[in-house]
Amino acid sequence: MRDIWEEQLNWVDSGKPFVLARVIRTWRSAPRKSGAGMIIGKGMDKDSLPKVVGSVSGGCIEGAVIEEALEVLESGESRTLSYGVEDELALSVGLSCGGEVTILLEKHWALSTDPNTKYIWDTLQNCIRNNNPAVLISPLPAENGSSGENQSPLLILPEAENAVDLQNNHEEAIALAEEAYKERENRIVEIGGEEFFIQVFPRRDQLLIIGAGHITIPLVRFAMDLDFLTVVIDPRTVFANPERFPVPPDQLISKWPDDVLPDFPLNEDTYAILLTHDPKIDDPALHILLKNNLPYIGALGSSRTHAKRCARLKEAGFDADSIAQIKGPAGADIGAQTAAEIALSMIAEVVAAKHGKL
């Protein structure tokens, strides 16, 4: 739902009610993954077309979803919809085969007057803004037609103290939310005999680049296209110059890495690449990065350069298992020669590490 997040905030700020549609279950090659969202509101006047942002199906069932959403907007009662996308229809929108998808429609609760619901919405916004993880638990309509609109959504913070109550099942709710977060998987669960949709809002992945040389310029561009937060650290001001970057990183820090990294958020969503070739810059950074169990650390250089790097780390007291965390030379073997090709090989390796394929 990150693709519609900013527009969603704009709609909330307008104060006009609207419906949030979310994919909550898929089977086979459904067009959108669980958690994909669309927002639907009324047009400017009664003769205007509805306002729509986002997608829950790639286009093949949107019309039906919009009609149902307008009914939810009038009634205020949430509902779930299930669609089978037939092969013929799937082909018409560019898919190789069909699938099934279940959609949750609910009047967006950001405009609720309930203090607890408003607090949950504000907290979720803060988490997204500050790149902190959160897990949203939404009640699903019961089969008997009861929509559960009197029940607020819940927000579980995987890295903070949680104090929630779900009909005395809060411990189970927290455990299920933390399991979903660990697996980075949205899912439908049963708590206290009722169904809920758990949606995981992980941190955005962060690419930490040590060195702002020529390879860094296309690497930043590729990473940002893949929705990574990009942070470039280089004490050499001639390289750490914003004017060199047609696509600027989220942060460009002209300091020594060992002055920055001790207080920097390094976690399981942080991937690091070292590009300077200079032991005075790269080695102090490695001394810090290797102690934080990152999913990927890559370093530029030939096999000979990497062997020297490993020898220096061993002399500094790092054991073989710690040193083995470094992928050196960094980058998938695609025969890369230009700066852009080398950057492409590196970001491909980062994505492989992200998906457990490295």
LOMAR-448256 format. One record per residue (C-alpha): y, x negated, z. Coordinates in nm, 3 decimals, m for minus. Layout:
! residues N
NODE     north      east        up
NODE         Y         X         Z
...
END
This chain:
! residues 358
NODE     north      east        up
NODE     0.000     0.000     0.000
NODE     0.227    m0.304     0.002
NODE     0.320    m0.239    m0.362
NODE     0.510     0.077    m0.262
NODE     0.624    m0.035     0.083
NODE     0.992    m0.100     0.006
NODE     1.027     0.222    m0.193
NODE     0.857     0.407     0.092
NODE     1.119     0.271     0.334
NODE     1.396     0.391     0.102
NODE     1.246     0.741     0.097
NODE     1.219     0.744     0.475
NODE     1.584     0.636     0.504
NODE     1.686     0.927     0.278
NODE     1.557     1.168     0.545
NODE     1.389     1.395     0.290
NODE     1.025     1.487     0.359
NODE     0.757     1.358     0.125
NODE     0.380     1.321     0.106
NODE     0.181     0.999     0.135
NODE    m0.142     0.992    m0.067
NODE    m0.393     0.719     0.018
NODE    m0.732     0.627    m0.122
NODE    m0.969     0.642     0.175
NODE    m1.311     0.614     0.007
NODE    m1.437     0.487    m0.330
NODE    m1.771     0.461    m0.506
NODE    m1.868     0.261    m0.814
NODE    m1.577     0.136    m1.025
NODE    m1.304     0.363    m0.889
NODE    m0.965     0.273    m1.042
NODE    m0.789     0.182    m0.714
NODE    m0.922     0.027    m0.397
NODE    m0.930     0.189    m0.054
NODE    m0.581     0.180     0.096
NODE    m0.396     0.217    m0.236
NODE    m0.108     0.458    m0.199
NODE     0.128     0.693    m0.377
NODE     0.429     0.885    m0.245
NODE     0.525     1.225    m0.381
NODE     0.844     1.421    m0.320
NODE     1.034     1.713    m0.469
NODE     1.279     1.661    m0.753
NODE     1.656     1.693    m0.719
NODE     1.641     2.070    m0.785
NODE     1.379     2.338    m0.839
NODE     1.359     2.266    m1.214
NODE     1.321     1.890    m1.174
NODE     0.993     1.707    m1.199
NODE     0.848     1.573    m0.873
NODE     0.940     1.221    m0.768
NODE     0.640     0.987    m0.765
NODE     0.593     0.618    m0.683
NODE     0.263     0.430    m0.685
NODE    m0.086     0.527    m0.796
NODE    m0.419     0.632    m0.647
NODE    m0.624     0.637    m0.966
NODE    m0.473     0.432    m1.244
NODE    m0.345     0.754    m1.401
NODE    m0.656     0.966    m1.456
NODE    m0.624     1.212    m1.164
NODE    m0.259     1.172    m1.069
NODE    m0.156     1.512    m1.204
NODE    m0.399     1.698    m0.980
NODE    m0.305     1.487    m0.679
NODE     0.065     1.561    m0.731
NODE     0.003     1.936    m0.745
NODE    m0.197     1.925    m0.422
NODE     0.066     1.701    m0.260
NODE     0.341     1.954    m0.326
NODE     0.132     2.218    m0.149
NODE     0.088     1.984     0.148
NODE     0.463     1.928     0.150
NODE     0.515     2.305     0.188
NODE     0.239     2.374     0.441
NODE     0.257     2.051     0.642
NODE    m0.123     2.053     0.667
NODE    m0.306     1.737     0.569
NODE    m0.603     1.757     0.334
NODE    m0.859     1.534     0.168
NODE    m0.950     1.554    m0.200
NODE    m1.256     1.412    m0.374
NODE    m1.270     1.340    m0.746
NODE    m1.537     1.212    m0.977
NODE    m1.389     1.006    m1.259
NODE    m1.623     1.067    m1.553
NODE    m1.705     0.785    m1.794
NODE    m1.520     0.950    m2.084
NODE    m1.205     0.997    m1.876
NODE    m1.235     0.647    m1.733
NODE    m1.247     0.499    m2.082
NODE    m0.932     0.692    m2.175
NODE    m0.736     0.504    m1.907
NODE    m0.886     0.165    m1.982
NODE    m1.185     0.154    m1.745
NODE    m1.534     0.052    m1.847
NODE    m1.704     0.327    m1.646
NODE    m1.629     0.607    m1.402
NODE    m1.653     0.639    m1.028
NODE    m1.560     0.856    m0.732
NODE    m1.253     0.852    m0.512
NODE    m1.144     1.041    m0.198
NODE    m0.772     1.085    m0.130
NODE    m0.596     1.167     0.198
NODE    m0.276     1.366     0.158
NODE    m0.043     1.394     0.456
NODE     0.320     1.475     0.505
NODE     0.466     1.136     0.586
NODE     0.478     1.106     0.961
NODE     0.772     0.860     0.961
NODE     1.002     1.163     0.978
NODE     0.816     1.319     1.273
NODE     1.019     1.423     1.576
NODE     0.737     1.322     1.809
NODE     0.854     1.014     2.008
NODE     0.511     0.851     2.009
NODE     0.470     0.891     1.633
NODE     0.819     0.752     1.570
NODE     0.738     0.455     1.794
NODE     0.420     0.385     1.597
NODE     0.611     0.395     1.268
NODE     0.882     0.162     1.400
NODE     0.619    m0.079     1.530
NODE     0.433    m0.081     1.198
NODE     0.759    m0.156     1.016
NODE     0.827    m0.448     1.251
NODE     0.478    m0.585     1.193
NODE     0.519    m0.576     0.815
NODE     0.870    m0.723     0.836
NODE     0.762    m1.010     1.062
NODE     0.429    m1.069     0.886
NODE     0.223    m0.974     1.189
NODE    m0.114    m0.800     1.148
NODE    m0.165    m0.433     1.234
NODE    m0.434    m0.169     1.197
NODE    m0.340     0.195     1.141
NODE    m0.582     0.471     1.248
NODE    m0.512     0.810     1.088
NODE    m0.685     1.137     1.184
NODE    m0.863     1.310     0.896
NODE    m0.867     1.686     0.844
NODE    m1.176     1.852     0.988
NODE    m1.422     2.035     0.763
NODE    m1.321     2.365     0.922
NODE    m0.974     2.323     0.774
NODE    m0.800     2.200     1.087
NODE    m0.564     1.930     0.968
NODE    m0.516     1.742     1.291
NODE    m0.140     1.742     1.238
NODE    m0.087     1.760     1.612
NODE    m0.260     1.427     1.655
NODE    m0.049     1.117     1.603
NODE    m0.175     0.818     1.410
NODE    m0.259     0.514     1.618
NODE    m0.159     0.153     1.572
NODE    m0.378    m0.134     1.692
NODE    m0.230    m0.485     1.703
NODE    m0.514    m0.738     1.668
NODE    m0.314    m1.020     1.827
NODE    m0.139    m0.827     2.103
NODE    m0.213    m0.614     2.407
NODE    m0.317    m0.266     2.297
NODE    m0.249     0.039     2.509
NODE    m0.361     0.349     2.322
NODE    m0.532     0.671     2.415
NODE    m0.757     0.863     2.180
NODE    m0.911     1.134     2.395
NODE    m1.040     0.866     2.633
NODE    m1.201     0.672     2.348
NODE    m0.935     0.402     2.324
NODE    m1.175     0.114     2.387
NODE    m1.396     0.229     2.100
NODE    m1.090     0.272     1.876
NODE    m0.969    m0.080     1.952
NODE    m1.314    m0.228     1.892
NODE    m1.352    m0.050     1.556
NODE    m0.999    m0.149     1.450
NODE    m1.053    m0.514     1.540
NODE    m1.386    m0.518     1.354
NODE    m1.217    m0.373     1.044
NODE    m0.938    m0.630     1.074
NODE    m1.184    m0.917     1.106
NODE    m1.360    m0.805     0.790
NODE    m1.032    m0.710     0.617
NODE    m1.189    m0.378     0.519
NODE    m1.046    m0.026     0.529
NODE    m1.300     0.234     0.635
NODE    m1.369     0.586     0.764
NODE    m1.507     0.596     1.119
NODE    m1.608     0.855     1.375
NODE    m1.449     0.848     1.721
NODE    m1.521     1.117     1.977
NODE    m1.686     1.338     1.718
NODE    m1.386     1.330     1.480
NODE    m1.325     1.128     1.162
NODE    m1.045     0.876     1.122
NODE    m0.933     0.643     0.845
NODE    m0.876     0.283     0.948
NODE    m0.632     0.095     0.726
NODE    m0.586    m0.276     0.775
NODE    m0.243    m0.435     0.728
NODE    m0.319    m0.808     0.741
NODE    m0.057    m1.074     0.722
NODE     0.052    m1.175     0.378
NODE    m0.126    m1.495     0.281
NODE     0.091    m1.800     0.323
NODE     0.085    m2.110     0.104
NODE     0.223    m2.415     0.279
NODE     0.316    m2.692     0.035
NODE     0.397    m3.041     0.161
NODE     0.607    m3.206    m0.107
NODE     0.853    m3.061    m0.357
NODE     0.770    m3.270    m0.663
NODE     0.717    m3.153    m1.021
NODE     0.381    m2.982    m0.956
NODE     0.534    m2.773    m0.676
NODE     0.765    m2.587    m0.916
NODE     0.490    m2.405    m1.114
NODE     0.271    m2.386    m0.801
NODE     0.537    m2.181    m0.622
NODE     0.568    m1.951    m0.922
NODE     0.193    m1.891    m0.947
NODE     0.160    m1.836    m0.571
NODE     0.442    m1.583    m0.559
NODE     0.291    m1.391    m0.852
NODE    m0.021    m1.364    m0.635
NODE     0.185    m1.233    m0.340
NODE     0.163    m1.546    m0.124
NODE     0.451    m1.630     0.104
NODE     0.553    m1.979    m0.005
NODE     0.684    m2.250     0.225
NODE     0.777    m2.594     0.088
NODE     0.844    m2.885     0.324
NODE     0.979    m3.219     0.203
NODE     1.218    m3.457     0.384
NODE     1.336    m3.601     0.051
NODE     1.651    m3.407    m0.025
NODE     1.646    m3.506    m0.391
NODE     1.326    m3.299    m0.425
NODE     1.395    m3.030    m0.165
NODE     1.681    m2.897    m0.375
NODE     1.692    m2.520    m0.443
NODE     1.842    m2.580    m0.788
NODE     1.513    m2.734    m0.904
NODE     1.324    m2.407    m0.857
NODE     1.365    m2.133    m1.120
NODE     1.150    m1.922    m0.887
NODE     1.258    m2.028    m0.535
NODE     1.005    m2.046    m0.251
NODE     1.046    m1.814     0.047
NODE     1.137    m2.119     0.254
NODE     1.244    m2.465     0.139
NODE     1.267    m2.700     0.437
NODE     1.415    m3.047     0.403
NODE     1.258    m3.202     0.713
NODE     0.965    m3.422     0.804
NODE     0.645    m3.214     0.834
NODE     0.574    m3.338     1.187
NODE     0.915    m3.205     1.294
NODE     0.837    m2.860     1.151
NODE     0.465    m2.792     1.186
NODE     0.421    m2.810     1.566
NODE     0.618    m2.483     1.600
NODE     0.509    m2.331     1.269
NODE     0.269    m2.031     1.254
NODE    m0.059    m2.181     1.132
NODE    m0.341    m1.926     1.123
NODE    m0.641    m1.799     0.927
NODE    m0.408    m1.668     0.654
NODE    m0.241    m2.007     0.593
NODE    m0.345    m2.229     0.303
NODE    m0.204    m2.580     0.270
NODE    m0.162    m2.823    m0.019
NODE    m0.024    m3.176     0.020
NODE     0.142    m3.319    m0.290
NODE     0.355    m3.623    m0.202
NODE     0.104    m3.911    m0.237
NODE     0.302    m4.068     0.046
NODE     0.105    m4.139     0.367
NODE     0.429    m4.136     0.567
NODE     0.469    m3.768     0.478
NODE     0.116    m3.640     0.414
NODE    m0.070    m3.808     0.701
NODE     0.142    m3.672     0.990
NODE     0.108    m3.326     0.834
NODE    m0.270    m3.364     0.815
NODE    m0.285    m3.470     1.180
NODE    m0.145    m3.127     1.268
NODE    m0.312    m2.912     1.000
NODE    m0.663    m3.041     1.074
NODE    m0.637    m2.911     1.431
NODE    m0.570    m2.551     1.326
NODE    m0.888    m2.449     1.139
NODE    m0.712    m2.337     0.820
NODE    m0.925    m2.179     0.545
NODE    m0.803    m2.435     0.289
NODE    m0.639    m2.777     0.295
NODE    m0.605    m2.954    m0.038
NODE    m0.451    m3.292    m0.114
NODE    m0.335    m3.436    m0.446
NODE    m0.467    m3.770    m0.561
NODE    m0.759    m3.946    m0.725
NODE    m1.096    m3.996    m0.559
NODE    m0.988    m4.347    m0.470
NODE    m0.665    m4.219    m0.313
NODE    m0.860    m3.962    m0.117
NODE    m1.105    m4.222     0.010
NODE    m0.813    m4.426     0.146
NODE    m0.671    m4.109     0.304
NODE    m1.003    m4.037     0.476
NODE    m1.024    m4.395     0.604
NODE    m0.678    m4.366     0.760
NODE    m0.771    m4.037     0.928
NODE    m1.092    m4.188     1.065
NODE    m0.894    m4.478     1.205
NODE    m0.658    m4.224     1.365
NODE    m0.952    m4.070     1.550
NODE    m1.058    m3.777     1.333
NODE    m1.431    m3.719     1.296
NODE    m1.619    m3.664     0.971
NODE    m1.636    m3.285     1.009
NODE    m1.260    m3.259     1.057
NODE    m1.190    m3.485     0.759
NODE    m1.432    m3.282     0.546
NODE    m1.194    m2.985     0.575
NODE    m0.971    m3.155     0.317
NODE    m1.042    m3.076    m0.049
NODE    m0.957    m3.394    m0.228
NODE    m0.876    m3.428    m0.504
NODE    m0.737    m3.074    m0.479
NODE    m0.783    m2.831    m0.764
NODE    m1.064    m2.671    m0.963
NODE    m1.204    m2.892    m1.238
NODE    m1.047    m2.737    m1.548
NODE    m0.944    m3.064    m1.714
NODE    m0.585    m3.013    m1.602
NODE    m0.329    m3.261    m1.733
NODE     0.020    m3.109    m1.719
NODE     0.203    m3.012    m1.400
NODE     0.149    m2.643    m1.473
NODE    m0.223    m2.695    m1.542
NODE    m0.266    m2.894    m1.220
NODE    m0.081    m2.621    m1.027
NODE    m0.305    m2.359    m1.190
NODE    m0.619    m2.549    m1.087
NODE    m0.491    m2.567    m0.729
NODE    m0.395    m2.202    m0.689
NODE    m0.731    m2.104    m0.842
NODE    m0.902    m2.308    m0.572
NODE    m0.687    m2.144    m0.302
NODE    m0.783    m1.797    m0.430
NODE    m1.150    m1.901    m0.434
NODE    m1.119    m2.013    m0.071
NODE    m0.950    m1.684     0.019
NODE    m1.246    m1.488    m0.117
NODE    m1.512    m1.718     0.028
NODE    m1.609    m1.861    m0.311
NODE    m1.530    m2.225    m0.243
END
